Amino acid sequence: MRVFLFFSNRSGCLGSLLISLVGTAILLLVLLAL
């Protein structure tokens, strides 16, 4: 159970990092398009 919690927490951290990276990329594209 502890291992599962650790892995879910780890993937959640990676997921938020990915989302922030994608959001930054989209913002840059929008700014460049303008």
Secondary structure, DSSP 8 states (H G I E B T S, - for coil): -HHHHHHHHHHHHHHHHHHHHHHHHHHHHHHHH-
